[in-house]
Amino acid sequence: DDKISEMKKVGEKIKDLDDEIGSIDEQLNSIMITLPNMPHESVKVGRTAEENEFVREWGKKPQYDYLLKDHLDLAENLGILDFYRGAKVSGSGFPIYKAAGARLERAFINFMLDMHTEKHGYQEIFPPFMVNRESAFGTGQLPKLEDDMYRDNTDDLFLIPTAEVPVTNIHRDEIILENQLPIHYAAYSACFRREAGSYGKDTRGLSRVHQFNKVEMVRFTQPENSYEAHEELLQNAEDVLQALNLHYRIVSLCSGDLSFAAAKCYDIEIWAPGSLKYFEVSSVSNFEDFQARRANIRYRRALDGKVSYVHTLNGSGVATPRLMIAFLETYQTDEGTITIPEILQPYTGFKQIKSQSS
């Protein structure tokens, strides 16, 4: 009887310890999920965007012998964007693209998708525009950025801020065979961002909006190849701007300007001559195994059969609003029309944008 009693006490003690361990694990996990990724050793230590490192530039700032307009004046005069009616329909930050403006927007998307699939070898994906909580956690948007996302409270779904979220989560909770790596996906999506912290920032025109279009590139690769893949991904994004002959510069983000999930990130900043400023048009990030651990994306090594986490990367290829800004301002004529470069004409179906009726 004494032994039975002792065994019962041992059993109760084990249960108490299991409960305690479970509670500690829960507390530890709640702390761990709030910790950002570790910056790569090559990332400059710094606090703000002012300390980002210049990498290189492509092309020169175009020169003009006539007075330039910014994209807002151009779009209004040409009748290709309607911010007033967009605000009436949805609120500020929801522009309406009209006539040649809508056609040009569609041309950008198709041009970029064709380049990434046909020239760069990406597989095209058309993803859902809403994701569940597990997906948003997997790529690092949750819990930190929940306030910046539009949410359907009834079904607990989120409108995506970028195609990176659904496309990366295609392989959530999967083990990929090593001979299937690397995997390259390119996806168009609308993107939705509340921009909750953007008050006081430049919100004029297309520079900061709540809904916009973007073509995204996503890669899954072995850890030893991810930084080579990072440079390739950057070049893939650059190819879009070079094909359109648009001047840009590249900066490497310092540690304080990195996103929650990125180990290293390049920003491509495109020059808008009418606004006389650079606008970020692409971010190209290596997350190493940060997202893979959260989303449980692994691969089985061919050599020994061991299972390890993949490295994930993504890059905008590119976002259209600021591309539109730079494009309109770069290709404006002294008459206020827009010249369409030859490479884009098969997609637009016209060579020039002239004034449209409202």
C-alpha positions, 0 to 999 in steps of 0.5 A, a space after each residue: 500500500 505504501 508503495 502504491 501511495 508513493 507511486 501515486 505521489 510520483 505520478 502526481 509530481 510528474 503531472 505537476 512538473 509537466 504542467 509547469 514545463 508546459 507553462 514555462 514553454 508557453 511563456 518562453 514561446 511568447 517571448 521568442 515570437 517577439 524577437 526579430 531576426 539576427 542581422 547578417 554579419 555584413 549588415 552595418 550597425 546603425 539606428 535609422 535609414 539615414 545610416 543605410 549604406 550606399 551600394 551602387 547606382 544605375 544610369 544617370 539622372 535625366 536632364 531636361 530643358 523644360 519645366 517638369 511636372 510631378 506625377 500628380 499634375 501630370 495625372 490630373 492633366 491627362 485624366 489617368 488617375 482620380 484621387 478625389 473619386 477614389 476617396 469618395 468610394 473608399 477613403 484616402 489612399 485608394 486611387 482610381 486608375 482610368 483609361 490609359 492610366 489603367 492600361 499602363 498599370 496593367 502593362 507594368 504588371 504583365 511586363 514584369 511577370 513575363 520578364 520574371 517567368 520567361 527571362 529569369 525562370 520563375 514559376 508564376 503563382 496567382 495567390 489568394 489575397 486573404 490569409 489565415 493567422 498561421 500564414 501571417 505568423 509564418 512570414 513574420 507579420 504577426 504578432 508585431 504588425 497586426 495593427 498595420 493589416 486589414 482584418 476580417 474579424 468574423 473569419 479571422 482572415 487578413 488582407 495580404 500586405 504583400 504576395 510574400 505572405 501567401 506564396 511563402 506559406 505554400 510550403 508551410 509544414 512541408 518537407 521539400 526534397 533537396 533535388 526540388 531546390 531552389 524553388 522560384 515563384 513570381 506572383 502578382 497581387 494587390 497589396 493592402 496596408 493600413 499604414 497606421 504609422 504613416 501620419 506626417 509622412 509623404 502621403 501625396 498622390 501614389 507615394 503612400 497608399 492603402 491598396 496597390 499592385 506589386 509583382 513579388 519574387 519568392 525563393 526557397 533555397 539551401 542555406 549555403 546558397 542563400 546569399 548568392 541567391 540574394 544577389 541574383 534576386 536583387 539583379 532580377 528586380 534591377 532588370 525591370 528598371 534597366 529595361 525601362 531605362 529608369 535611373 535608380 540607386 541601391 542601399 543596404 539597410 543598416 541594422 536599425 532599419 531592417 524589418 522584423 524578419 530580415 537578416 539582410 535587405 537591399 532597397 532599390 530607390 527609383 529617381 522621380 525627376 518631377 518630384 526631385 527625390 528617390 522613392 523606394 520601389 523594391 525591397 530584396 530580403 534574405 530571411 535565412 531560416 527565420 520564416 522557415 522556422 516559424 512556418 516549419 518549412 524544411 528540406 531533406 538533404 540528398 546526401 544523408 537524408 537529414 531534415 533541415 530548415 530552408 532559407 527563404 528570400 523575397 524581393 519586389 519585382 517591383 511595386 507599381 505606385 512608385 514605378 508609376 510616379 518615376 515613369 510618368 515624371 521621367 517620360 513626360 514631354 514639354 507638352 505634358 504628354 507621356 512617351 511610352 518606351 518601345 519595350 512597353 508598347 506591345 503591352 500598352 497598345 499605344 506609344 503616347 499618353 495624351 489628355 483624356 476626357 474626365 
